[in-house]
């Protein structure tokens, strides 16, 4: 298993949780972004900088992630793509995207985007908070625990 991170919009608390988890579990953690970001020095943590442009990081992750990998993203179309490849996808707020729920999540996302485009609604998700960080950490821990049990 490798952990891929859609790094351009990843909240700072999620990055810190992932840094600690990667070093603790010795699982490769790969940030993919269109700008260089500070990451700690670790044999398990790396960053790949892709070209500036629409969905370049998403395309890279979709191309390079393999079944069984974990992808951290709030981007529902990316989550859909990687779940279809057999990856796990985890939202920074702790929602695990699965084959069971990804199509519904994608439909809701598309509906909301359509309503915003028609100016029938405005705004987006609530700001990221401590409860979101805790939900993410809890779900990540479940995933990594399950992976470690399978590995043994």
Phi and psi in degrees as GROMACS dihedral restraints (atoms count N, CA, C in turn):
[ dihedral_restraints ]
;  ai    aj    ak    al  type     phi  dphi    fc
    3     4     5     6     1  -122.0    20    10
    4     5     6     7     1   152.9    20    10
    6     7     8     9     1  -109.2    20    10
    7     8     9    10     1   119.6    20    10
    9    10    11    12     1  -102.7    20    10
   10    11    12    13     1   137.6    20    10
   12    13    14    15     1  -123.2    20    10
   13    14    15    16     1   124.4    20    10
   15    16    17    18     1   -72.6    20    10
   16    17    18    19     1    91.9    20    10
   18    19    20    21     1   -78.5    20    10
   19    20    21    22     1   -15.3    20    10
   21    22    23    24     1   -67.2    20    10
   22    23    24    25     1   -32.1    20    10
   24    25    26    27     1  -123.6    20    10
   25    26    27    28     1    20.7    20    10
   27    28    29    30     1   -76.4    20    10
   28    29    30    31     1   125.0    20    10
   30    31    32    33     1   -62.7    20    10
   31    32    33    34     1   144.9    20    10
   33    34    35    36     1   -55.6    20    10
   34    35    36    37     1   -42.2    20    10
   36    37    38    39     1   -61.7    20    10
   37    38    39    40     1   -33.9    20    10
   39    40    41    42     1   -67.1    20    10
   40    41    42    43     1   -41.7    20    10
   42    43    44    45     1   -58.0    20    10
   43    44    45    46     1   -45.7    20    10
   45    46    47    48     1   -62.7    20    10
   46    47    48    49     1   -41.6    20    10
   48    49    50    51     1   -61.7    20    10
   49    50    51    52     1   -43.4    20    10
   51    52    53    54     1   -67.2    20    10
   52    53    54    55     1   -39.8    20    10
   54    55    56    57     1   -58.0    20    10
   55    56    57    58     1   -48.9    20    10
   57    58    59    60     1   -64.3    20    10
   58    59    60    61     1   -43.4    20    10
   60    61    62    63     1   -64.2    20    10
   61    62    63    64     1   -40.6    20    10
   63    64    65    66     1   -63.8    20    10
   64    65    66    67     1   -46.3    20    10
   66    67    68    69     1   -66.1    20    10
   67    68    69    70     1   -38.3    20    10
   69    70    71    72     1   -66.9    20    10
   70    71    72    73     1   -42.3    20    10
   72    73    74    75     1   -95.7    20    10
   73    74    75    76     1   -11.7    20    10
   75    76    77    78     1    62.8    20    10
   76    77    78    79     1    32.3    20    10
   78    79    80    81     1   -95.7    20    10
   79    80    81    82     1   135.2    20    10
   81    82    83    84     1   -61.9    20    10
   82    83    84    85     1   130.9    20    10
   84    85    86    87     1  -119.7    20    10
   85    86    87    88     1   120.5    20    10
   87    88    89    90     1  -123.6    20    10
   88    89    90    91     1   114.7    20    10
   90    91    92    93     1   -88.3    20    10
   91    92    93    94     1   135.8    20    10
   93    94    95    96     1  -123.0    20    10
   94    95    96    97     1   122.3    20    10
   96    97    98    99     1  -151.3    20    10
   97    98    99   100     1   165.0    20    10
   99   100   101   102     1   -97.6    20    10
  100   101   102   103     1    13.5    20    10
  102   103   104   105     1  -146.7    20    10
  103   104   105   106     1   153.0    20    10
  105   106   107   108     1   -72.9    20    10
  106   107   108   109     1   134.3    20    10
  108   109   110   111     1  -129.9    20    10
  109   110   111   112     1   152.5    20    10
  111   112   113   114     1   -73.2    20    10
  112   113   114   115     1   128.2    20    10
  114   115   116   117     1  -130.7    20    10
  115   116   117   118     1   151.2    20    10
  117   118   119   120     1   -69.5    20    10
  118   119   120   121     1   155.5    20    10
  120   121   122   123     1   -74.8    20    10
  121   122   123   124     1   119.4    20    10
  123   124   125   126     1  -160.8    20    10
  124   125   126   127     1   143.1    20    10
  126   127   128   129     1   -69.7    20    10
  127   128   129   130     1   -10.3    20    10
  129   130   131   132     1  -103.6    20    10
  130   131   132   133     1    -8.7    20    10
  132   133   134   135     1  -119.3    20    10
  133   134   135   136     1   131.1    20    10
  135   136   137   138     1  -142.8    20    10
  136   137   138   139     1   167.2    20    10
  138   139   140   141     1  -132.7    20    10
  139   140   141   142     1   139.6    20    10
  141   142   143   144     1  -117.7    20    10
  142   143   144   145     1   122.6    20    10
  144   145   146   147     1   -98.7    20    10
  145   146   147   148     1   122.1    20    10
  147   148   149   150     1  -102.3    20    10
  148   149   150   151     1   169.0    20    10
  150   151   152   153     1   -62.1    20    10
  151   152   153   154     1   150.5    20    10
  153   154   155   156     1   -67.5    20    10
  154   155   156   157     1   141.2    20    10
  156   157   158   159     1   151.2    20    10
  157   158   159   160     1   162.2    20    10
  159   160   161   162     1   -62.4    20    10
  160   161   162   163     1   122.0    20    10
  162   163   164   165     1    62.2    20    10
  163   164   165   166     1    21.8    20    10
  165   166   167   168     1   -62.9    20    10
  166   167   168   169     1   -43.2    20    10
  168   169   170   171     1   -64.4    20    10
  169   170   171   172     1   -41.4    20    10
  171   172   173   174     1   -60.5    20    10
  172   173   174   175     1   -44.7    20    10
  174   175   176   177     1   -61.6    20    10
  175   176   177   178     1   -41.7    20    10
  177   178   179   180     1   -63.1    20    10
  178   179   180   181     1   -48.0    20    10
  180   181   182   183     1   -62.4    20    10
  181   182   183   184     1   -45.8    20    10
  183   184   185   186     1   -59.4    20    10
  184   185   186   187     1   -39.4    20    10
  186   187   188   189     1   -71.2    20    10
  187   188   189   190     1   -38.4    20    10
  189   190   191   192     1   -99.7    20    10
  190   191   192   193     1   -19.3    20    10
  192   193   194   195     1   -72.4    20    10
  193   194   195   196     1   143.9    20    10
  195   196   197   198     1  -116.4    20    10
  196   197   198   199     1   160.0    20    10
  198   199   200   201     1   -51.6    20    10
  199   200   201   202     1   135.6    20    10
  201   202   203   204     1    94.4    20    10
  202   203   204   205     1   -15.2    20    10
  204   205   206   207     1   -75.4    20    10
  205   206   207   208     1   162.0    20    10
  207   208   209   210     1  -112.4    20    10
  208   209   210   211     1   132.2    20    10
  210   211   212   213     1  -117.5    20    10
  211   212   213   214     1   127.5    20    10
  213   214   215   216     1   -99.7    20    10
  214   215   216   217     1   116.1    20    10
  216   217   218   219     1  -161.2    20    10
  217   218   219   220     1   148.3    20    10
  219   220   221   222     1   -98.9    20    10
  220   221   222   223     1    -2.6    20    10
  222   223   224   225     1   -83.2    20    10
  223   224   225   226     1   107.4    20    10
  225   226   227   228     1   -67.0    20    10
  226   227   228   229     1   -40.4    20    10
  228   229   230   231     1   -60.3    20    10
  229   230   231   232     1   -38.7    20    10
  231   232   233   234     1   -64.0    20    10
  232   233   234   235     1   -45.3    20    10
  234   235   236   237     1   -57.4    20    10
  235   236   237   238     1   -42.8    20    10
  237   238   239   240     1   -59.1    20    10
  238   239   240   241     1   -46.2    20    10
  240   241   242   243     1   -61.2    20    10
  241   242   243   244     1   -45.3    20    10
  243   244   245   246     1   -76.2    20    10
  244   245   246   247     1   -33.4    20    10
  246   247   248   249     1   -62.9    20    10
  247   248   249   250     1   -38.8    20    10
  249   250   251   252     1   -64.2    20    10
  250   251   252   253     1   -22.2    20    10
  252   253   254   255     1   -87.2    20    10
  253   254   255   256     1    -4.6    20    10
  255   256   257   258     1    96.2    20    10
  256   257   258   259     1    12.1    20    10
  258   259   260   261     1   -87.7    20    10
  259   260   261   262     1   164.0    20    10
  261   262   263   264     1   -93.0    20    10
  262   263   264   265     1   147.1    20    10
  264   265   266   267     1  -131.8    20    10
  265   266   267   268     1   128.4    20    10
  267   268   269   270     1  -123.0    20    10
  268   269   270   271     1   126.8    20    10
  270   271   272   273     1   -76.6    20    10
  271   272   273   274     1   145.3    20    10
  273   274   275   276     1   -59.6    20    10
  274   275   276   277     1   -13.4    20    10
  276   277   278   279     1   -93.9    20    10
  277   278   279   280     1     3.8    20    10
  279   280   281   282     1    97.9    20    10
  280   281   282   283     1     5.2    20    10
  282   283   284   285     1   -84.9    20    10
  283   284   285   286     1   122.1    20    10
  285   286   287   288     1   -88.3    20    10
  286   287   288   289     1   120.1    20    10
  288   289   290   291     1   -83.3    20    10
  289   290   291   292     1   133.3    20    10
  291   292   293   294     1  -132.2    20    10
  292   293   294   295     1   172.1    20    10
  294   295   296   297     1   -59.3    20    10
  295   296   297   298     1   -28.4    20    10
  297   298   299   300     1   -74.3    20    10
  298   299   300   301     1   -37.2    20    10
  300   301   302   303     1  -111.5    20    10
  301   302   303   304     1    -9.4    20    10
  303   304   305   306     1   -67.1    20    10
  304   305   306   307     1   -37.7    20    10
  306   307   308   309     1   -64.8    20    10
  307   308   309   310     1   -40.5    20    10
  309   310   311   312     1   -64.7    20    10
  310   311   312   313     1   -43.6    20    10
  312   313   314   315     1   -60.4    20    10
  313   314   315   316     1   -41.5    20    10
  315   316   317   318     1   -65.7    20    10
  316   317   318   319     1   -42.0    20    10
  318   319   320   321     1   -63.7    20    10
  319   320   321   322     1   -42.6    20    10
  321   322   323   324     1   -65.1    20    10
  322   323   324   325     1   -43.0    20    10
  324   325   326   327     1   -59.1    20    10
  325   326   327   328     1   -45.8    20    10
  327   328   329   330     1   -65.6    20    10
  328   329   330   331     1   -39.9    20    10
  330   331   332   333     1   -61.9    20    10
  331   332   333   334     1   -47.3    20    10
  333   334   335   336     1   -63.3    20    10
  334   335   336   337     1   -40.7    20    10
  336   337   338   339     1   -62.7    20    10
  337   338   339   340     1   -41.7    20    10
  339   340   341   342     1   -62.6    20    10
  340   341   342   343     1   -44.4    20    10
  342   343   344   345     1   -64.5    20    10
  343   344   345   346     1   -38.4    20    10
  345   346   347   348     1   -66.7    20    10
  346   347   348   349     1   -41.5    20    10
  348   349   350   351     1   -60.3    20    10
  349   350   351   352     1   -35.2    20    10
  351   352   353   354     1   -86.7    20    10
  352   353   354   355     1     3.9    20    10
  354   355   356   357     1    58.3    20    10
  355   356   357   358     1    32.7    20    10
  357   358   359   360     1   -86.9    20    10
  358   359   360   361     1   -23.5    20    10
  360   361   362   363     1  -138.7    20    10
  361   362   363   364     1   165.3    20    10
  363   364   365   366     1  -139.7    20    10
  364   365   366   367     1   170.4    20    10
  366   367   368   369     1    88.1    20    10
  367   368   369   370     1  -179.3    20    10
  369   370   371   372     1  -145.2    20    10
  370   371   372   373     1  -154.5    20    10
  372   373   374   375     1   -68.2    20    10
  373   374   375   376     1   159.7    20    10
  375   376   377   378     1   -63.0    20    10
  376   377   378   379     1   159.4    20    10
  378   379   380   381     1   -64.5    20    10
  379   380   381   382     1   153.4    20    10
  381   382   383   384     1   -73.0    20    10
  382   383   384   385     1   133.5    20    10
  384   385   386   387     1  -135.6    20    10
  385   386   387   388     1  -174.7    20    10
  387   388   389   390     1   -62.5    20    10
  388   389   390   391     1   -37.6    20    10
  390   391   392   393     1   -63.5    20    10
  391   392   393   394     1   -36.3    20    10
  393   394   395   396     1   -64.8    20    10
  394   395   396   397     1   -45.1    20    10
  396   397   398   399     1   -59.4    20    10
  397   398   399   400     1   -44.0    20    10
  399   400   401   402     1   -65.3    20    10
  400   401   402   403     1   -42.3    20    10
  402   403   404   405     1   -62.7    20    10
  403   404   405   406     1   -40.8    20    10
  405   406   407   408     1   -63.6    20    10
  406   407   408   409     1   -49.3    20    10
  408   409   410   411     1   -59.3    20    10
  409   410   411   412     1   -41.5    20    10
  411   412   413   414     1   -63.9    20    10
  412   413   414   415     1   -46.1    20    10
  414   415   416   417     1   -67.7    20    10
  415   416   417   418     1   -40.5    20    10
  417   418   419   420     1   -60.4    20    10
  418   419   420   421     1   -43.1    20    10
  420   421   422   423     1   -61.5    20    10
  421   422   423   424     1   -41.0    20    10
  423   424   425   426     1   -60.9    20    10
  424   425   426   427     1   -44.0    20    10
  426   427   428   429     1   -64.6    20    10
  427   428   429   430     1   -46.8    20    10
  429   430   431   432     1   -68.4    20    10
  430   431   432   433     1   -35.6    20    10
  432   433   434   435     1   -63.9    20    10
  433   434   435   436     1   -45.2    20    10
  435   436   437   438     1   -62.5    20    10
  436   437   438   439     1   -41.9    20    10
  438   439   440   441     1   -62.4    20    10
  439   440   441   442     1   -44.7    20    10
  441   442   443   444     1   -64.1    20    10
  442   443   444   445     1   -35.5    20    10
  444   445   446   447     1   -66.0    20    10
  445   446   447   448     1   -40.8    20    10
  447   448   449   450     1   -66.8    20    10
  448   449   450   451     1   -33.1    20    10
  450   451   452   453     1   -70.9    20    10
  451   452   453   454     1   -27.3    20    10
